[in-house]
Amino acid sequence: MAIDSARRKFIVALGRIAFTWPLAAHAQQAGKLPTVGILGSSTQSSWVLWIAAFLKRLRELGWNEGRTVAIEYRWAEGREERYAEIAAEFVRLKVDVIVTTGSSVLAPKQATSVIPIVFALANDPVGSGYVASLSRPGGNITGLSIQTTDTADKRLELLREVVPGLRRVAILANLGNPSNVLEADETRAAARTLGLEVATSDVRRAEDIAPAFEALKNGTQALYVCADPLFAVTEIRLNTLALSARLPTIYGVRGNVASGGLMSYGANTPRRVPARRRPCRQDSARHEAGRHPRRAADQVRSHHQSHHRQGARDHRAALAARARR
């Protein structure tokens, strides 16, 4: 079914700030504003910078919340069971596009094959099973990749630089999150290359955090925390416990440092919404996608130069060479 002119312009505008692309869907109801459903995997406070950047770019493109576009906000607060509930609600509301993050993208993907779904970021969208490939994501889903798994070894290297005689590291991960499984695997592989011992603690609920820290009283010298909405919601508690245990921490998200973590290494995610319109080679692909929705190619882009696991393997080889010196 065709998209009317106003709705087409709206979805194209989202595509220009790398949030979505034009995709044919149900006919727009007369007088109804185009609607974005934002599925926040954590809390509203942790998304403040994201939402501010998103709304700013929309205004620059002529879209004003409440006047020319409606936005439905829902917050899962780090509770995975909320993802499916929110996704089902958005389907009932017949929103025009769902915006979320990689950790919660499977719920809307399972809820609809018609409504466009855009993940603002994902750690490893291919490895996590969100999309078929970076160049051709397929279906009704697209977004941006930050390939956090490819920089796990760099985070370990930084820990080794700031912790003299580092031998044992603990990984805090939500192993119910596919991207955390991948990140933990990459971290363990990098640790073996560096000659470090690693213990992994599986934390899926806030109630699991305290027991996990009790288990760390076995000679653990530093803590590596995977990127997960649960750890964003509980970041103050995590950092308080880490400080009490005198454990240096490293994250992939800068916000965790602002709440008391030692350091982070990763993409500066709020800057991923461009401050102004910049031409890019994907424009022609977006135009093609508007006319042929199933040809929505070249939309998943990475903030890092390396889009492949080979980049991580090459970096680990360099780390091994340094470790032998």
N, C-alpha and C positions, 0 to 999 in steps of 0.2 A: 504493500500500500504506500502511496506517496506521502511525503511529508510536506506540510504547507510551508510557505515562504518564511514566516516568522520562526517556526520551529527549526527549520533547516539552518537559518542564520545563527540561532542559539547554539545548536549542537556543533556547528562549524567553529563558533567562537570558543567553545570549550576545547575543541581539538587544537586550536591555535596556541593554547597555553598548555598543551600536552596532557590534557585530562581526558579527552574523548574524541570521537570522530563521528561524522554524520552516519546514522544508521536508520534504515526504514523500520517503522514500527506501526502501531495502531494509529488511526487518524486522530488528530488533535481535536479535543472537544471545543466547541465554539465558546469563546470568551475565557477559556482556561489558560492561565499562564504556563509556559514551559516549566517543568518542575524537576529539580535535582534532589535525589535522595542521598544524603550523606550518612553512611554507616560508619560511625566512629568506633574503632575497635577498643579504645581505652576511654578516657574521660574528656569532657569539654575543655577543661583547663590545659590538658596536655596537647590539645589541638589548636590552641589560640593562635600561634604563629601561622599554622597551615590555613586556617579559616580566614585570617586577616589578609594573607597573600592571595588567596583564592578570590575573595570578594573584591580586593583592589584591582586585580586583573580583569575581572568581569566588568567592573565599572569603566575601566579604560577602554573596554571593547563595546561599551554602550548598554551593558546589562546591569540593572539595578534591582537588588533584592526587594521584593514586595511591590515593585512597579512593573518591571518587564520580565522578571523571573521569580519563581517561588522556590524556596529551599526548605526541605524537611530534614531536620537534624535528629539523629538517634544515636545514643551512646551506650555501648555494650559494657563499659567499665571493666574491661579485661575478662569478662565472663563469656566463655566460648559458647555456652548454651543460648546466649542472647543473639548470636549472629543469625541463626536460622529464623528466630522470631522476627527480627527486624527485616530480614530479607523478604519474608512472607508478607509482612505489612506493606512494604514498598510495592510488591506485586499487586496487592489489593488496591493500593492508592493509585496504581498505574502511573508511577513517576516516569519521566522521559529518559532518565539516565541515573544509574547508581554509582556513586563515587565512594571508594573505600580504600583499604590497604591490603597488601598481600596476605596478611595473617587471617583476614576474615573474608577473603574473596570467594572461597569455595561455597559458602552458604548461598549468596546470590546466584552463583553459577549453577547451583543445583535447583534453585527456585525458579529460574527463568532462562529461556533460550532466545527471548525476543528483546527484552529491555537491554540496551547497551550497558555494560559494566566496565568501569574504569578503576584500576588500582593506582592510587597516587604514587605508590612505591611498593616494590616487592624485593625481598632479599635474593631470591633465585627463582623467578617465575617458571622457568622451564623445569628445573630439577624438582620443584615443589608440585608440578603437575597443573599449574594454573593455565598455561598456554602451551601450544605445540612447539613453538620456536620463537626466538627473539624477532626474526625478520617477518614471520607469518604466524601471528598468534592464533588466528582462526576463530570461528564462532562469533559470539557477541561480546568478547572480552579483550581488553587491551590495557596498556598502562606503561609504567616506567620501572626499569630494573636498576637497583643499586648494587647488585652482586656482592652482598655483604660476605658471602662465603669466600669470595676471592681475596678478601683482605683479612681473614682470620689470622693468617700467619704473621702479618704485619703487627697486629695487636699483641700477639705473643712476643714478638721481637721487642716491642716497646716495653712490655712488662719485664723482660729480661734485662733491659737497659737500666731500669729504675729500681729493680730489686736485686741487690748484690747476692750472688750465689744462688740464684733462683733454681730450684730443682723440682718442686711439686706445685702444680697449679690445679685448681678446681674449676670446673665448668658448671655454671648454673643455666639450665635449659628447660624449656617446656617441650618435652618430647612428644606432646600431642600436636604440636605445630610442625608441619612438614619442613618449613624453612629452618626451624631450630635443629631438627634432626640433621639436616645437611650442614649447618654451621658447626654443630658439635663434631660431626665426622671430620670436617676440614680442619678444625682446631686440633683434634687428636692426631691427625696425620702430620700437621705442622709441628706439634709437640714432639712426636717421635723423631722427626728430622733434627730438632734442636736438642734432643737428648733429655727432654723433660718428662716427668711422671705426671699423669693426668687422672683425675677422678671426676666423674660426671654425676651431678645431682639432678634428678628429674623433679621439677616443681611445676605442678599444673594448677594449683589453687593457692590462694594467699595463706591458707592454713599449713601448707607444706614448707613455707619459708623457714620458720624457726627450727624444725627438725633437720632441715638441710644444713643449717649453720652449726647445729650440734655435731653433725657428722663430719664437719670440716676440722674438728679439733684433733687432727691426726698428722700434724706436720705440714698442713697446707700453708703455702707462703704467699699466694696471690689468688685472686678470684677473677675469672673471665665470665661476664654475663652476656648471654645471647640476647638479641633484640626480639622482644615479645611484648604485646600489650599488657600482660599481667605484670611485667617488671616495670612498665611505665606507671601503672596505677600504684604499685607498692614501692616506688623508688626510694622514698624517704625512709621507709622501714628497712629496706635492703641496705641502704648506705649506713644507717644507724647501727645495724647489726655488724656490718663489715668494719666500721670504725671501732666498735667495741672489741671485736676480735683482732684488731690491728692487721686487717687484711687489705692490701692495696687492690683496687678494683679497676677494671677497664671495660668500657662499653663501646658499642658501635654508634651510639646516639649521644649527641652533645648535651641534651637536656638532663641526662642522668648525672652529669658532672655538676651542673648548676645546683642539684639537690644534694650534693655531698660526695659524689664519686670522685676517684682520683683523676682519671683521664678517659678520653674517648678517641676513637679513630674511625672515621666514616664520612659519608657524604653529608654536606650541609643542606639538609633536605628542604627547609623553607625556601631556599634560593632557587629551587627547581621550577618555581613559577616565575617566568621571565618578567622583568620590569617594563619591557616594552616589546612591541612586535618586531621579530627578527625573521627575515625570510629563511626558509630551510628547504632542503631537497624533498622533504616529505609533503610539501604543499600539494604537488600534483597527485600524490597518492591519496591525500584526504579528499581532493575533488573527485577522484575516481571512486572512492568509497561512498561518496554522497550519491553517485549515480548507480553504483553497483555495490550494495552493502556487504556482500560476502567477499568482496575483494579488499577488505580493510587490512592491507599489508603495511609493513614497515612502521608500525606504530609503537612497538615496544622498544624503548631506547634505554641505554645504560649511561649512568653518570661517570663510570670508569672507562678507561681506554680499552681494557681487556674485557671482551664479552664472553670469553670461553674459559673453561676449566684449565686449558693449557697454560693460560697466563698465571694461574695460581701455582701450577706445578713448576713452571720455570722459576717463579719467585722462591718457592721452597728449596729448589736446587741451589739458588744463590745464598739462601740462609744457611744451608748445610755447609757450603764452602766457607762462610764466615765462621760457623761454629767450630770448624776444624782448625782454624788459625790459632 
